């Protein structure tokens, strides 16, 4: 209603000009961002065990160069 009312409607409703921007940005965020993100969030919510396994696997593979190396046996050179 705020955006469709125009300048005369905004003056009548006594809304500051920035309210139109907030409403427009909220609409665009809801339409452009929530639409693709909502299914991903639902998938993460319903597959908690899979996500936990993924995090565990990633944590175990983290920083392979910092892992303790097994000692190597050097063969005697003649």
C-alpha positions in Angstrom: 0.0 0.0 0.0 2.9 2.3 0.8 4.5 2.0 -2.6 1.3 2.0 -4.6 -0.2 5.1 -3.0 2.4 7.4 -4.6 3.6 10.8 -3.4 0.1 12.0 -2.3 -0.6 8.8 -0.4 2.7 9.0 1.3 2.0 12.6 2.3 -1.4 11.6 3.6 -0.1 8.6 5.6 2.8 10.8 6.8 5.4 8.1 6.0 9.0 9.3 5.6 10.5 8.7 2.2 12.9 5.9 3.4 9.9 3.7 4.2 9.3 3.1 0.5 12.9 1.9 0.1 12.6 -0.5 3.1 9.4 -2.0 1.8 10.9 -2.4 -1.7 14.1 -4.0 -0.4 12.2 -6.3 1.9 10.0 -7.4 -1.0 13.1 -8.0 -3.2 14.9 -9.9 -0.4 11.9 -12.1 0.2 11.4 -12.9 -3.5 14.9 -13.1 -4.7 16.8 -14.5 -1.7 14.3 -16.5 0.4 13.0 -18.4 -2.6 16.3 -20.2 -3.5 17.5 -20.3 0.2 14.4 -21.8 1.8 14.6 -25.3 0.1 18.3 -25.5 1.1 17.5 -24.6 4.7 14.7 -27.2 4.8 17.0 -29.8 3.3 19.6 -29.1 6.0 17.0 -29.1 8.7 15.5 -32.5 7.6 18.9 -34.2 7.0 20.7 -33.4 10.2 22.5 -36.7 10.4 23.9 -36.3 6.9 25.0 -32.8 7.6 26.6 -33.9 10.9 28.5 -36.7 9.0 29.7 -34.1 6.5 31.0 -31.9 9.2 32.7 -34.8 10.9 34.4 -35.9 7.7 35.5 -32.4 7.0 36.9 -32.0 10.5 38.8 -35.2 10.2 40.4 -34.2 6.9 41.2 -30.7 8.1 44.8 -29.6 7.8 46.4 -32.8 6.6 49.9 -31.2 6.7 49.5 -30.6 10.5 48.8 -34.3 11.2 51.5 -36.2 13.1 53.5 -38.2 10.6 54.3 -41.8 11.5 58.1 -42.3 12.1 59.9 -43.8 9.2 62.6 -46.4 9.4 65.7 -45.5 7.5 67.5 -48.4 6.0 71.3 -48.5 6.6 73.3 -47.4 3.6 76.6 -49.3 3.0 
